[in-house]
Amino acid sequence: MWFSEINEPVARVFAQHWPDAPNLGDITTIDWSSAEPVDIICGKMAGLTPGTRSGLWAHMATAIDALHPEWVVIENVRGLLSAQAVIPDKRDQIAARKRRGSRGGRPPGFDGDAYRGRNVIERFFALAKQWRGIATRFDKLAITYRAGVTLCAILTWVRLLGDTP
């Protein structure tokens, strides 16, 4: 277990609760090939697109791609779902655009890394939506909804741990 935090007061709280967990520091400078593998990555999703706001999502996606955790738990769901889609284009659409040349619309392009990261998140949301309270959002308080999402993630993770030797 480890954490990545640059805010010193927050890092002290983490260190107090988990004294054996190292702080890897700034997420933008971590060498993920040397980081200890983990089952779950949790994080706040600020800056979904590189170059906008903080661009932290790009670094989180890099960590997910390098570490291949079983689960990814994130905040800022509304911003995540409104992010630009990275679904690959169909081969016939790409061919038609190339055939039409400059009249063919947007150029064919596909970022496989971004698609892989988004797929991991979409699979977790599909699992989380099986919880009626999460899917319907009937909670009156945001903190109650957030607690439900957290509980769903924890119970799902514990259920997966039960299958491991």
DSSP file (Angstrom, degrees, kcal/mol; ACC not computed):
  #  RESIDUE AA STRUCTURE BP1 BP2  ACC     N-H-->O    O-->H-N    N-H-->O    O-->H-N    TCO  KAPPA ALPHA  PHI   PSI    X-CA   Y-CA   Z-CA
    1    1 A M              0   0    0      0, 0.0     2,-0.3     0, 0.0    37,-0.0   0.000 360.0 360.0 360.0 141.0    0.0    0.0    0.0
    2    2 A W        -     0   0    0     19,-0.2     2,-0.3    34,-0.1    21,-0.2  -0.924 360.0-146.4-152.3 172.7    1.2    3.5   -0.8
    3    3 A F  B     -a   23   0A   0     19,-2.2    21,-3.4    -2,-0.3     2,-0.5  -0.968   9.0-140.0-144.4 162.6   -0.3    6.9   -1.5
    4    4 A S        +     0   0    0     -2,-0.3     2,-0.3    19,-0.2    23,-0.1  -0.955  37.7 147.9-126.6 109.5    0.6   10.0   -3.7
    5    5 A E        -     0   0    0     -2,-0.5    20,-0.2     1,-0.1    21,-0.1  -0.983  28.0-179.5-148.0 130.3    0.0   13.3   -2.0
    6    6 A I        +     0   0    0     -2,-0.3     2,-0.8    19,-0.1    20,-0.1   0.596  63.9  95.5-102.1 -15.4    1.8   16.7   -2.4
    7    7 A N     >  -     0   0    0      1,-0.2     4,-2.6     2,-0.1     5,-0.2  -0.680  67.9-152.0 -77.9 112.0   -0.4   18.6    0.1
    8    8 A E  H  > S+     0   0    0     -2,-0.8     4,-2.2     1,-0.2     5,-0.2   0.871  89.6  50.0 -59.3 -45.3    1.6   18.3    3.3
    9    9 A P  H  > S+     0   0    0      0, 0.0     4,-1.6     0, 0.0    -1,-0.2   0.913 114.5  45.9 -60.9 -39.8   -1.3   18.5    5.9
   10   10 A V  H  > S+     0   0    0      1,-0.2     4,-2.4     2,-0.2    -2,-0.2   0.912 110.5  53.4 -67.2 -41.7   -3.2   15.7    4.0
   11   11 A A  H  X S+     0   0    0     -4,-2.6     4,-2.6     1,-0.2    -1,-0.2   0.867 106.5  53.3 -60.9 -36.7    0.0   13.7    3.7
   12   12 A R  H  X S+     0   0    0     -4,-2.2     4,-1.9     2,-0.2    -1,-0.2   0.888 107.7  50.5 -65.7 -38.3    0.5   13.9    7.5
   13   13 A V  H  X S+     0   0    0     -4,-1.6     4,-2.1     2,-0.2     5,-0.2   0.939 112.3  47.0 -64.1 -46.4   -3.1   12.6    8.1
   14   14 A F  H  X S+     0   0    0     -4,-2.4     4,-3.1     1,-0.2    -2,-0.2   0.927 111.7  51.1 -58.9 -44.8   -2.4    9.7    5.8
   15   15 A A  H  < S+     0   0    0     -4,-2.6    -1,-0.2     1,-0.2    -2,-0.2   0.839 108.8  51.8 -63.6 -32.9    0.9    9.0    7.5
   16   16 A Q  H  < S+     0   0    0     -4,-1.9    -1,-0.2     1,-0.2    -2,-0.2   0.911 116.8  38.1 -69.3 -41.9   -0.8    9.0   10.9
   17   17 A H  H  < S+     0   0    0     -4,-2.1    -2,-0.2     1,-0.3    -1,-0.2   0.840 132.2  26.5 -78.5 -34.1   -3.5    6.5    9.8
   18   18 A W    ><  +     0   0    0     -4,-3.1     3,-1.5    -5,-0.2    -1,-0.3  -0.670  68.0 170.0-129.7  76.7   -1.2    4.3    7.7
   19   19 A P  T 3  S+     0   0    0      0, 0.0    -1,-0.1     0, 0.0    -4,-0.1   0.742  77.8  52.6 -64.4 -24.1    2.4    4.7    9.1
   20   20 A D  T 3  S+     0   0    0      2,-0.1    -5,-0.1   -18,-0.0    -2,-0.0   0.547  87.6  95.8 -88.7  -6.8    3.8    1.9    7.0
   21   21 A A  S <  S-     0   0    0     -3,-1.5   -19,-0.2    -7,-0.2     2,-0.1  -0.744  72.0-136.2 -88.4 121.5    2.5    3.3    3.7
   22   22 A P        -     0   0    0      0, 0.0   -19,-2.2     0, 0.0     2,-0.7  -0.444  10.2-127.3 -74.8 148.7    5.1    5.4    1.8
   23   23 A N  B     -a    3   0A   0    -21,-0.2   -19,-0.2     1,-0.1     3,-0.1  -0.870  14.7-163.7 -93.1 115.7    4.1    8.7    0.1
   24   24 A L        -     0   0    0    -21,-3.4   -20,-0.2    -2,-0.7     2,-0.2   0.562  31.4-147.1 -78.0  -7.3    5.2    8.5   -3.5
   25   25 A G        +     0   0    0    -22,-0.4    -1,-0.3   -20,-0.2     2,-0.2  -0.516  58.3  23.9  84.1-145.4    4.9   12.3   -3.8
   26   26 A D    >   -     0   0    0     -2,-0.2     3,-1.8     1,-0.2     4,-0.4  -0.400  63.5-146.4 -65.6 122.6    3.8   14.2   -6.9
   27   27 A I  G >  S+     0   0    0      1,-0.3     3,-0.5    -2,-0.2    -1,-0.2   0.747  96.1  63.9 -62.6 -23.6    1.8   12.0   -9.2
   28   28 A T  G 3  S+     0   0    0      1,-0.2    -1,-0.3     3,-0.0    -2,-0.1   0.633 107.9  40.3 -76.7 -11.9    3.3   13.8  -12.2
   29   29 A T  G <  S+     0   0    0     -3,-1.8     2,-0.2     2,-0.0    -1,-0.2   0.364  83.9 120.7-117.0   4.4    6.8   12.6  -11.4
   30   30 A I    <   -     0   0    0     -3,-0.5     2,-1.0    -4,-0.4     3,-0.1  -0.510  58.1-139.0 -76.3 134.9    6.2    9.0  -10.3
   31   31 A D    >   -     0   0    0     -2,-0.2     3,-1.7     1,-0.2     4,-0.4  -0.822  17.1-165.8 -89.0 100.8    8.0    6.2  -12.2
   32   32 A W  G >  S+     0   0    0     -2,-1.0     3,-0.6     1,-0.3    -1,-0.2   0.704  80.0  69.0 -67.7 -19.6    5.1    3.7  -12.3
   33   33 A S  G 3  S+     0   0    0      1,-0.2    -1,-0.3    -3,-0.1    -2,-0.0   0.751 106.0  41.0 -69.5 -21.1    7.5    0.8  -13.4
   34   34 A S  G <  S+     0   0    0     -3,-1.7    -1,-0.2     2,-0.1    -2,-0.2   0.435  92.6 107.6-103.7  -0.5    9.1    0.9   -9.9
   35   35 A A  S <  S-     0   0    0     -3,-0.6     3,-0.1    -4,-0.4   -33,-0.0  -0.521  80.0-104.7 -78.8 145.2    5.8    1.4   -7.9
   36   36 A E        -     0   0    0     -2,-0.2    -1,-0.1     1,-0.1   -34,-0.1  -0.481  42.0-108.7 -66.3 132.7    4.5   -1.5   -5.9
   37   37 A P        -     0   0    0      0, 0.0     2,-0.3     0, 0.0    -1,-0.1  -0.307  39.4-167.1 -62.9 147.9    1.5   -3.1   -7.6
   38   38 A V        -     0   0    0     29,-0.2    32,-0.2     1,-0.1     3,-0.1  -0.909  28.5-137.3-133.8 160.6   -1.9   -2.5   -5.9
   39   39 A D  S    S+     0   0    0     -2,-0.3    32,-2.3     1,-0.2    31,-0.8   0.776  91.1  30.9 -85.8 -30.6   -5.4   -4.0   -6.2
   40   40 A I  E     -b   71   0B   0     30,-0.2     2,-0.5    29,-0.2    -1,-0.2  -0.987  59.8-163.4-133.2 138.4   -7.2   -0.7   -6.0
   41   41 A I  E     -b   72   0B   0     30,-1.8    32,-2.9    -2,-0.4     2,-0.4  -0.992  14.6-172.7-117.0 126.0   -6.3    2.8   -7.1
   42   42 A C  E     +b   73   0B   0     -2,-0.5     2,-0.3    30,-0.2    32,-0.2  -0.920  17.2 145.4-115.7 142.9   -8.5    5.6   -5.6
   43   43 A G  E     -b   74   0B   0     30,-2.0    32,-1.5    -2,-0.4     2,-0.4  -0.995  48.1-103.4-168.6 165.5   -8.3    9.2   -6.7
   44   44 A K        -     0   0    0     -2,-0.3     2,-1.3    30,-0.2    32,-0.1  -0.826  35.4-133.8 -95.1 134.2   -9.9   12.5   -7.4
   45   45 A M        +     0   0    0     -2,-0.4     2,-0.4    30,-0.2     3,-0.2  -0.615  40.6 156.4 -96.8  78.6  -10.4   13.2  -11.1
   46   46 A A        +     0   0    0     -2,-1.3    11,-0.9     1,-0.2    10,-0.5  -0.836  62.6  16.9 -97.9 138.9   -9.2   16.8  -11.6
   47   47 A G        -     0   0    0     -2,-0.4    10,-1.9     8,-0.2    11,-0.6   1.000  64.3-173.8  68.8  71.3   -8.1   17.8  -15.1
   48   48 A L        +     0   0    0     -3,-0.2    -1,-0.1     9,-0.2    -2,-0.1   0.815  69.7  53.3 -69.0 -30.5   -9.6   15.1  -17.3
   49   49 A T  S >  S-     0   0    0      3,-0.1     3,-2.3     8,-0.1     6,-0.2  -0.902  95.4-109.9-109.5 131.0   -7.9   16.3  -20.5
   50   50 A P  T 3  S+     0   0    0      0, 0.0     5,-0.1     0, 0.0     3,-0.1  -0.318 106.4  26.2 -55.9 136.1   -4.2   16.9  -20.7
   51   51 A G  T 3  S+     0   0    0      1,-0.3     2,-0.4     3,-0.1    -3,-0.1   0.299 101.9 100.2  91.8  -8.9   -3.5   20.6  -20.9
   52   52 A T  S X  S-     0   0    0     -3,-2.3     3,-1.3    -5,-0.1    -1,-0.3  -0.903  96.8 -36.5-111.4 141.7   -6.7   21.6  -19.1
   53   53 A R  T 3  S-     0   0    0     -2,-0.4    -2,-0.1     1,-0.3    -7,-0.0  -0.235 126.4 -24.7  45.1-122.8   -6.8   22.6  -15.5
   54   54 A S  T 3  S-     0   0    0     -4,-0.1    -1,-0.3    -3,-0.0    -7,-0.1   0.711  73.5-140.9 -91.5 -19.9   -4.3   20.3  -13.8
   55   55 A G    X>  +     0   0    0     -3,-1.3     3,-0.8    -6,-0.2     4,-0.7   0.731  51.4 143.9  68.2  21.5   -4.3   17.4  -16.3
   56   56 A L  H 3>  +     0   0    0    -10,-0.5     4,-2.3     1,-0.2     3,-0.4   0.790  57.1  69.5 -66.7 -27.2   -4.1   14.9  -13.4
   57   57 A W  H 3> S+     0   0    0    -10,-1.9     4,-3.0   -11,-0.9    -1,-0.2   0.893  94.0  56.6 -59.3 -37.9   -6.4   12.4  -15.2
   58   58 A A  H <> S+     0   0    0     -3,-0.8     4,-1.6   -11,-0.6    -1,-0.2   0.887 109.6  45.5 -60.6 -38.3   -3.7   11.7  -17.8
   59   59 A H  H  X S+     0   0    0     -4,-0.7     4,-2.0    -3,-0.4    -1,-0.2   0.863 112.6  50.6 -72.9 -35.8   -1.2   10.8  -15.0
   60   60 A M  H  X S+     0   0    0     -4,-2.3     4,-2.5     2,-0.2    -2,-0.2   0.911 109.6  50.8 -66.4 -41.6   -3.9    8.6  -13.2
   61   61 A A  H  X S+     0   0    0     -4,-3.0     4,-2.5     1,-0.2    -2,-0.2   0.876 108.1  53.1 -63.2 -37.0   -4.6    6.9  -16.5
   62   62 A T  H  X S+     0   0    0     -4,-1.6     4,-2.2    -5,-0.2    -1,-0.2   0.912 109.5  48.5 -62.7 -42.5   -0.8    6.2  -16.9
   63   63 A A  H  X S+     0   0    0     -4,-2.0     4,-2.7     2,-0.2     5,-0.3   0.911 111.7  49.4 -63.8 -42.5   -0.8    4.7  -13.4
   64   64 A I  H  X S+     0   0    0     -4,-2.5     4,-2.1     1,-0.2    -2,-0.2   0.915 112.3  48.1 -62.7 -43.2   -3.8    2.5  -14.2
   65   65 A D  H  < S+     0   0    0     -4,-2.5    -1,-0.2     1,-0.2    -2,-0.2   0.877 116.8  42.1 -66.0 -38.2   -2.2    1.3  -17.5
   66   66 A A  H  < S+     0   0    0     -4,-2.2    -2,-0.2    -5,-0.2    -1,-0.2   0.867 123.7  34.5 -77.6 -37.1    1.2    0.5  -15.8
   67   67 A L  H  < S-     0   0    0     -4,-2.7    -2,-0.2    -5,-0.2   -29,-0.2   0.695  84.5-150.9 -96.0 -20.8   -0.1   -1.1  -12.6
   68   68 A H     <  -     0   0    0     -4,-2.1    -3,-0.1    -5,-0.3    -4,-0.1   0.933  21.9-166.3  48.5  58.4   -3.3   -2.9  -14.0
   69   69 A P        -     0   0    0      0, 0.0   -30,-0.2     0, 0.0   -29,-0.2  -0.334  28.0-124.9 -70.4 158.1   -5.2   -2.8  -10.7
   70   70 A E  S    S+     0   0    0    -31,-0.8     2,-0.3   -32,-0.2   -30,-0.2   0.877  93.0  22.9 -66.0 -37.6   -8.4   -4.9  -10.3
   71   71 A W  E     -b   40   0B   0    -32,-2.3   -30,-1.8     2,-0.0     2,-0.4  -0.951  58.7-161.4-135.0 149.2  -10.4   -1.8   -9.4
   72   72 A V  E     -b   41   0B   0     -2,-0.3     2,-0.5   -32,-0.2   -30,-0.2  -0.994  11.4-169.4-128.7 123.2  -10.3    2.0   -9.9
   73   73 A V  E     +b   42   0B   0    -32,-2.9   -30,-2.0    -2,-0.4     2,-0.3  -0.959  15.7 173.0-115.9 127.6  -12.4    4.2   -7.6
   74   74 A I  E     -b   43   0B   0     -2,-0.5   -30,-0.2   -32,-0.2     2,-0.2  -0.890  24.7-137.7-135.1 161.8  -12.7    7.9   -8.5
   75   75 A E  S    S+     0   0    0    -32,-1.5   -30,-0.2    -2,-0.3     5,-0.1  -0.471  76.4  55.4-101.5 179.6  -14.5   11.1   -7.6
   76   76 A N     >  +     0   0    0     -2,-0.2     4,-1.8   -32,-0.1    -1,-0.2   0.923  56.7 171.0  63.5  49.6  -16.0   13.7   -9.9
   77   77 A V  H  > S+     0   0    0      1,-0.2     4,-2.6     2,-0.2     5,-0.2   0.882  71.5  57.6 -59.6 -41.5  -18.2   11.3  -11.8
   78   78 A R  H  > S+     0   0    0      1,-0.2     4,-1.1     2,-0.2    -1,-0.2   0.928 108.9  45.2 -59.2 -45.6  -20.1   14.1  -13.6
   79   79 A G  H  4 S+     0   0    0      1,-0.2     4,-0.3     2,-0.2    -1,-0.2   0.856 112.1  53.1 -65.4 -34.3  -16.9   15.5  -15.1
   80   80 A L  H >< S+     0   0    0     -4,-1.8     3,-1.1     1,-0.2    -2,-0.2   0.917 107.9  48.6 -68.2 -43.0  -15.7   12.0  -16.0
   81   81 A L  H 3< S+     0   0    0     -4,-2.6    -1,-0.2     1,-0.3    -2,-0.2   0.714 110.7  51.6 -72.4 -19.2  -18.9   11.1  -17.9
   82   82 A S  T 3< S+     0   0    0     -4,-1.1    -1,-0.3    -5,-0.2    -2,-0.2   0.391  84.8 116.6 -96.8   4.2  -18.9   14.4  -19.8
   83   83 A A  S <  S-     0   0    0     -3,-1.1     2,-0.1    -4,-0.3    -3,-0.0  -0.304  83.1 -81.2 -68.1 157.1  -15.3   13.9  -21.0
   84   84 A Q        -     0   0    0      1,-0.1    -1,-0.1     2,-0.1     2,-0.1  -0.351  52.3-113.4 -61.4 133.6  -14.6   13.5  -24.7
   85   85 A A        -     0   0    0      1,-0.1    -1,-0.1    -3,-0.1    30,-0.1  -0.361  23.4-166.9 -69.1 146.9  -15.2   10.0  -25.8
   86   86 A V        +     0   0    0     28,-0.1    -1,-0.1    29,-0.1    25,-0.1  -0.124  32.9 145.7-125.0  35.2  -12.3    7.9  -27.0
   87   87 A I        -     0   0    0      1,-0.1    25,-0.0    23,-0.1    24,-0.0  -0.558  55.6-105.9 -74.9 135.7  -14.2    5.0  -28.7
   88   88 A P        -     0   0    0      0, 0.0     2,-0.1     0, 0.0    22,-0.1  -0.268  32.1-113.1 -65.7 148.4  -12.4    3.7  -31.7
   89   89 A D        -     0   0    0     20,-0.2     2,-0.1     1,-0.1    21,-0.0  -0.462  34.0-104.2 -75.7 151.3  -13.7    4.5  -35.2
   90   90 A K     >  -     0   0    0     -2,-0.1     4,-2.1     1,-0.1     3,-0.3  -0.475  27.1-120.3 -73.5 148.8  -15.0    1.8  -37.4
   91   91 A R  H  > S+     0   0    0      1,-0.2     4,-2.5     2,-0.2     5,-0.2   0.876 112.6  52.2 -60.2 -39.8  -12.7    0.6  -40.2
   92   92 A D  H  > S+     0   0    0      1,-0.2     4,-2.3     2,-0.2    -1,-0.2   0.855 108.5  51.6 -67.7 -32.7  -15.2    1.5  -42.9
   93   93 A Q  H  > S+     0   0    0     -3,-0.3     4,-2.2     2,-0.2    -1,-0.2   0.913 110.6  48.1 -67.4 -42.0  -15.6    5.0  -41.5
   94   94 A I  H  X S+     0   0    0     -4,-2.1     4,-2.3     2,-0.2    -2,-0.2   0.931 112.6  48.7 -62.3 -45.4  -11.9    5.5  -41.5
   95   95 A A  H  X S+     0   0    0     -4,-2.5     4,-2.4     1,-0.2    -2,-0.2   0.905 110.6  50.9 -62.2 -41.7  -11.6    4.2  -45.1
   96   96 A A  H  X S+     0   0    0     -4,-2.3     4,-2.0     1,-0.2    -1,-0.2   0.903 110.2  49.3 -64.4 -40.5  -14.4    6.5  -46.2
   97   97 A R  H  X S+     0   0    0     -4,-2.2     4,-0.9     1,-0.2     7,-0.3   0.909 112.3  47.7 -64.7 -41.4  -12.8    9.5  -44.7
   98   98 A K  H  < S+     0   0    0     -4,-2.3     3,-0.4     1,-0.2    -2,-0.2   0.895 110.8  52.3 -65.4 -38.8   -9.5    8.7  -46.3
   99   99 A R  H  < S+     0   0    0     -4,-2.4    -1,-0.2     1,-0.2    -2,-0.2   0.873 109.6  48.7 -64.9 -38.1  -11.2    8.1  -49.7
  100  100 A R  H >< S-     0   0    0     -4,-2.0     3,-1.5     1,-0.2    -1,-0.2   0.651  92.3-166.1 -78.3 -14.9  -12.9   11.5  -49.5
  101  101 A G  G ><  -     0   0    0     -4,-0.9     3,-1.8    -3,-0.4    -1,-0.2  -0.444  67.6  -1.4  68.1-132.8   -9.7   13.3  -48.6
  102  102 A S  G 3  S+     0   0    0      1,-0.3     3,-0.4    -2,-0.2    -1,-0.3   0.689 135.6  57.0 -68.3 -17.7  -10.1   16.9  -47.3
  103  103 A R  G <  S+     0   0    0     -3,-1.5    -1,-0.3     1,-0.2    -2,-0.2   0.396  83.4  92.1 -88.2   2.8  -13.9   16.6  -47.8
  104  104 A G  S <  S-     0   0    0     -3,-1.8     2,-0.2    -7,-0.3    -1,-0.2   0.346  87.6-124.5 -85.4   6.6  -14.0   13.5  -45.5
  105  105 A G        +     0   0    0     -3,-0.4    -1,-0.3    -5,-0.1     0, 0.0  -0.559  68.7   7.7  87.5-153.0  -14.7   15.2  -42.2
  106  106 A R  S    S-     0   0    0     -2,-0.2     3,-0.1     1,-0.1    -9,-0.0  -0.316  86.3-102.2 -67.8 148.1  -12.5   14.8  -39.1
  107  107 A P        -     0   0    0      0, 0.0     2,-0.2     0, 0.0    -1,-0.1  -0.394  41.2-100.3 -70.0 146.5   -9.3   12.9  -39.6
  108  108 A P        +     0   0    0      0, 0.0     2,-0.3     0, 0.0    -3,-0.0  -0.468  58.2 152.9 -67.2 133.0   -9.2    9.2  -38.4
  109  109 A G        -     0   0    0     -2,-0.2     2,-0.3    -3,-0.1   -20,-0.2  -0.970  20.8-179.5-160.5 145.8   -7.5    9.0  -35.0
  110  110 A F        -     0   0    0     -2,-0.3     2,-0.9   -22,-0.1     3,-0.1  -0.942  17.4-151.8-152.8 125.6   -7.7    6.7  -32.0
  111  111 A D     >  -     0   0    0     -2,-0.3     4,-2.2     1,-0.2     5,-0.2  -0.844  11.2-171.0 -99.6  99.8   -5.8    6.8  -28.7
  112  112 A G  H  > S+     0   0    0     -2,-0.9     4,-2.4     1,-0.2    -1,-0.2   0.848  83.5  53.6 -61.0 -37.4   -5.6    3.2  -27.6
  113  113 A D  H  > S+     0   0    0      2,-0.2     4,-2.1     1,-0.2    -1,-0.2   0.926 110.2  46.4 -65.1 -44.4   -4.2    4.2  -24.1
  114  114 A A  H  > S+     0   0    0      1,-0.2     4,-2.2     2,-0.2    -2,-0.2   0.896 112.6  51.2 -64.9 -38.6   -7.0    6.6  -23.4
  115  115 A Y  H  X S+     0   0    0     -4,-2.2     4,-2.3     2,-0.2    -2,-0.2   0.912 108.6  51.1 -64.2 -42.4   -9.5    4.0  -24.6
  116  116 A R  H  X S+     0   0    0     -4,-2.4     4,-1.6     1,-0.2    -2,-0.2   0.913 111.5  47.6 -62.3 -43.4   -8.0    1.3  -22.3
  117  117 A G  H  X S+     0   0    0     -4,-2.1     4,-1.5     1,-0.2    -1,-0.2   0.893 112.4  48.9 -64.5 -40.1   -8.2    3.6  -19.3
  118  118 A R  H  X S+     0   0    0     -4,-2.2     4,-2.7     1,-0.2    -1,-0.2   0.869 106.4  57.3 -68.4 -35.4  -11.8    4.6  -20.1
  119  119 A N  H  X S+     0   0    0     -4,-2.3     4,-2.2     1,-0.2    -1,-0.2   0.900 103.9  52.5 -62.0 -41.3  -12.8    1.0  -20.5
  120  120 A V  H  X S+     0   0    0     -4,-1.6     4,-1.6     1,-0.2    -1,-0.2   0.921 112.4  45.6 -59.5 -44.3  -11.6    0.1  -17.0
  121  121 A I  H  X S+     0   0    0     -4,-1.5     4,-2.4     1,-0.2    -2,-0.2   0.907 110.0  52.8 -67.9 -42.5  -13.7    3.0  -15.6
  122  122 A E  H  X S+     0   0    0     -4,-2.7     4,-2.1     1,-0.2    -1,-0.2   0.872 107.1  53.4 -62.7 -35.9  -16.8    2.0  -17.6
  123  123 A R  H  X S+     0   0    0     -4,-2.2     4,-1.8     2,-0.2    -1,-0.2   0.900 109.1  48.8 -65.6 -39.5  -16.6   -1.5  -16.3
  124  124 A F  H  X S+     0   0    0     -4,-1.6     4,-3.0     1,-0.2    -2,-0.2   0.922 110.2  50.8 -66.1 -41.9  -16.5   -0.3  -12.7
  125  125 A F  H  X S+     0   0    0     -4,-2.4     4,-2.4     1,-0.2    -1,-0.2   0.889 107.2  54.2 -62.5 -37.5  -19.5    2.0  -13.4
  126  126 A A  H  < S+     0   0    0     -4,-2.1     4,-0.3     2,-0.2    -1,-0.2   0.906 112.4  44.3 -61.8 -40.1  -21.4   -1.0  -14.8
  127  127 A L  H >< S+     0   0    0     -4,-1.8     3,-1.4     1,-0.2     4,-0.3   0.926 113.3  50.1 -67.3 -44.7  -20.8   -2.9  -11.6
  128  128 A A  H >< S+     0   0    0     -4,-3.0     3,-1.9     1,-0.3     7,-0.3   0.842 100.8  63.5 -65.5 -33.0  -21.6    0.1   -9.4
  129  129 A K  T 3< S+     0   0    0     -4,-2.4    -1,-0.3     1,-0.3     6,-0.2   0.605  84.0  76.7 -70.3  -9.3  -24.9    0.7  -11.2
  130  130 A Q  T <  S+     0   0    0     -3,-1.4     2,-0.6    -4,-0.3    -1,-0.3   0.709  77.5  86.6 -70.8 -17.8  -26.1   -2.7  -10.0
  131  131 A W  S X> S-     0   0    0     -3,-1.9     4,-2.6    -4,-0.3     3,-0.6  -0.748  78.0-146.6 -81.0 120.5  -26.6   -1.0   -6.7
  132  132 A R  H 3> S+     0   0    0     -2,-0.6     4,-2.5     1,-0.2     5,-0.3   0.889  95.4  54.0 -57.0 -43.5  -30.1    0.5   -6.8
  133  133 A G  H 3> S+     0   0    0      1,-0.2     4,-1.1     2,-0.2     5,-0.4   0.823 113.1  42.8 -63.5 -31.8  -29.2    3.4   -4.6
  134  134 A I  H <4 S+     0   0    0     -3,-0.6    -2,-0.2    -6,-0.3    -1,-0.2   0.900 115.0  48.5 -79.5 -43.0  -26.3    4.4   -6.9
  135  135 A A  H  < S+     0   0    0     -4,-2.6    -2,-0.2    -7,-0.3    -3,-0.2   0.867 120.4  36.0 -66.3 -36.5  -28.1    3.8  -10.1
  136  136 A T  H  < S-     0   0    0     -4,-2.5    -1,-0.2    -5,-0.2    -2,-0.2   0.724  88.6-147.4 -92.8 -22.5  -31.2    5.9   -9.1
  137  137 A R     <  +     0   0    0     -4,-1.1    -3,-0.1    -5,-0.3    -4,-0.1   0.903  40.4 152.5  56.7  46.3  -29.5    8.6   -7.0
  138  138 A F        +     0   0    0     -5,-0.4    -1,-0.1     7,-0.0    -4,-0.1   0.605  30.2 116.6 -79.5 -11.8  -32.5    8.9   -4.6
  139  139 A D        -     0   0    0     -6,-0.4     6,-0.0     1,-0.1     3,-0.0  -0.293  56.3-152.6 -62.4 139.3  -30.2   10.1   -1.8
  140  140 A K  S    S+     0   0    0      1,-0.1     2,-0.4     2,-0.0    -1,-0.1   0.785  78.5  57.1 -82.3 -28.0  -31.0   13.6   -0.6
  141  141 A L  S  > S-     0   0    0      1,-0.1     4,-1.8     0, 0.0     3,-0.4  -0.865  73.1-141.5-109.4 138.5  -27.5   14.4    0.7
  142  142 A A  H  > S+     0   0    0     -2,-0.4     4,-2.8     1,-0.2     5,-0.2   0.859 103.9  58.1 -61.9 -35.4  -24.3   14.1   -1.5
  143  143 A I  H  > S+     0   0    0      1,-0.2     4,-2.0     2,-0.2    -1,-0.2   0.849 104.7  50.9 -66.7 -32.5  -22.4   12.6    1.5
  144  144 A T  H  > S+     0   0    0     -3,-0.4     4,-1.9     2,-0.2    -1,-0.2   0.909 111.7  47.2 -68.5 -42.6  -24.9    9.8    1.7
  145  145 A Y  H  X S+     0   0    0     -4,-1.8     4,-2.2     2,-0.2    -2,-0.2   0.929 112.3  49.8 -63.1 -45.2  -24.5    9.0   -2.0
  146  146 A R  H  X S+     0   0    0     -4,-2.8     4,-2.5     1,-0.2    -2,-0.2   0.888 108.5  53.0 -62.2 -39.5  -20.7    9.2   -1.8
  147  147 A A  H  X S+     0   0    0     -4,-2.0     4,-2.7     1,-0.2    -1,-0.2   0.890 108.1  51.4 -63.1 -38.4  -20.8    6.8    1.2
  148  148 A G  H  X S+     0   0    0     -4,-1.9     4,-2.5     2,-0.2    -2,-0.2   0.909 110.2  47.8 -64.0 -42.7  -22.9    4.4   -0.9
  149  149 A V  H  X S+     0   0    0     -4,-2.2     4,-2.3     2,-0.2    -2,-0.2   0.914 113.5  48.4 -63.9 -42.8  -20.4    4.5   -3.8
  150  150 A T  H  X S+     0   0    0     -4,-2.5     4,-2.5     2,-0.2    -2,-0.2   0.926 112.3  48.1 -63.3 -45.2  -17.5    4.0   -1.3
  151  151 A L  H  X S+     0   0    0     -4,-2.7     4,-2.7     1,-0.2     5,-0.3   0.898 110.2  52.6 -62.4 -41.0  -19.3    1.1    0.4
  152  152 A C  H  X S+     0   0    0     -4,-2.5     4,-2.2     1,-0.2    -1,-0.2   0.927 111.1  47.0 -59.4 -46.2  -20.0   -0.5   -3.1
  153  153 A A  H  X S+     0   0    0     -4,-2.3     4,-2.3     2,-0.2    -2,-0.2   0.913 113.8  47.4 -63.6 -43.7  -16.3   -0.2   -4.0
  154  154 A I  H  X S+     0   0    0     -4,-2.5     4,-2.7     2,-0.2     5,-0.2   0.936 113.6  46.4 -65.1 -47.1  -15.1   -1.7   -0.7
  155  155 A L  H  X S+     0   0    0     -4,-2.7     4,-2.3     1,-0.2    -1,-0.2   0.874 112.4  50.9 -65.4 -36.5  -17.6   -4.6   -0.8
  156  156 A T  H  X S+     0   0    0     -4,-2.2     4,-1.8    -5,-0.3    -1,-0.2   0.923 111.8  47.6 -64.7 -43.5  -16.7   -5.3   -4.4
  157  157 A W  H  X S+     0   0    0     -4,-2.3     4,-2.1     2,-0.2    -2,-0.2   0.918 112.1  49.1 -63.0 -44.7  -13.0   -5.4   -3.6
  158  158 A V  H  X S+     0   0    0     -4,-2.7     4,-1.5     1,-0.2    -1,-0.2   0.884 108.3  54.4 -63.6 -38.5  -13.6   -7.6   -0.6
  159  159 A R  H  < S+     0   0    0     -4,-2.3     4,-0.5     1,-0.2    -1,-0.2   0.890 109.4  47.9 -61.8 -39.2  -15.7  -10.0   -2.7
  160  160 A L  H >< S+     0   0    0     -4,-1.8     3,-1.1     1,-0.2     4,-0.5   0.877 107.1  56.0 -68.9 -36.8  -12.8  -10.2   -5.2
  161  161 A L  H >< S+     0   0    0     -4,-2.1     3,-1.1     1,-0.3    -1,-0.2   0.820  97.2  64.3 -64.9 -29.5  -10.3  -10.9   -2.4
  162  162 A G  T 3< S+     0   0    0     -4,-1.5    -1,-0.3     1,-0.2    -2,-0.2   0.747  98.9  54.6 -64.8 -23.0  -12.4  -13.8   -1.2
  163  163 A D  T <  S+     0   0    0     -3,-1.1    -1,-0.2    -4,-0.5    -2,-0.2   0.600  92.3  88.5 -85.0 -12.7  -11.6  -15.6   -4.6
  164  164 A T    <         0   0    0     -3,-1.1    -3,-0.0    -4,-0.5     0, 0.0  -0.617 360.0 360.0 -90.2 146.9   -7.8  -15.2   -4.2
  165  165 A P              0   0    0      0, 0.0    -1,-0.1     0, 0.0    -3,-0.1   0.501 360.0 360.0 -72.3 360.0   -5.8  -17.9   -2.4
